[in-house]
Amino acid sequence: MKTDNNSFERVEEFKYLGTTLTDGNSIREEIKSRLKSGIACYHLVQNLLSSSLLSKSIKIKIYKTIILPVVWYGCENWSLTLREERWLRVFGNRMLRRTFGPKRDEVTGEWRKLYNGELNDMYCSPNIVRVIKSRRMRWAGHVACMEKRTDYTGLWWGNLKKETTWETQA
């Protein structure tokens, strides 16, 4: 593809800001890799997060500033399926459960896992999927403001080419 004095080669996949993008927009392996990195990051700070000496607000700050950015890196390019959204929600809930620990049941006196509703009440922040979607919208706004830049032209041309190809095949 050529625009003005620039030419762009069509490739099946490429790295953009450390994230692998594919022509089919499949990001499943990228998300799995990010979740593994998030788990590894959790294990590095596990002693802090499981400590009874730290308050829940400090544990949440550690989670937000150390673990979540590792998972969110490059998420502006992700188009999530329901399965991938579920993976991300499960990851977030699992990390919060490990951080806050079990709760003693008031009726039976036994220890149990925290329910999702209890996690949401304790965390008091948008869930991981909502944050990813808002970051995607913010990135799309930045791209829309770049009308005269070559990246925008390539993005626009690529979308136009896909639409035209689809219309000619139908």
Secondary structure, 3 states (H helix, E strand, C coil): CEECCEECCCCCEEEECCEEEECCCCCHHHHHHHHHHHHHHHHHCHHHHCCCCCCHHHHHHHHHHHHHHHHHCCHHHCCCCHHHHHHHHHHHHHHHHHHHCCEECCCCCCEECCCHHHHHHHHCCCCHHHHHHHHHHHHHHHHHCCCCCHHHHHHHHHHHHHHHHHHHHC
